[in-house]
Amino acid sequence: MPVFGLDMATLVQDGAAVLVHTLAMLVVMGVVALAVYEKLGVGVLRRAWLNVDLLWAIAVLAAGVVTLFT
């Protein structure tokens, strides 16, 4: 039975595409992480670490300001 104009074959195909994309991204991230680790080691993290908590706080505050004034 179609759901919102989609049949089961379309849903399976879409799910497979999402799965393949997710797995490919994970593999590429892992390969890049290993390459950086082998080439630069852990020392690069100490020197170039980005404070993600601060970045998220700034993003949330900016979104709040934009929401407030629009």
Summary of the structure (lengths in Angstrom):
residues: 70
radius of gyration: 20.6
end to end distance: 42.5
largest distance: 56.7
contacts: 117
relative contact order: 0.05
helix: 80%
strand: 3%
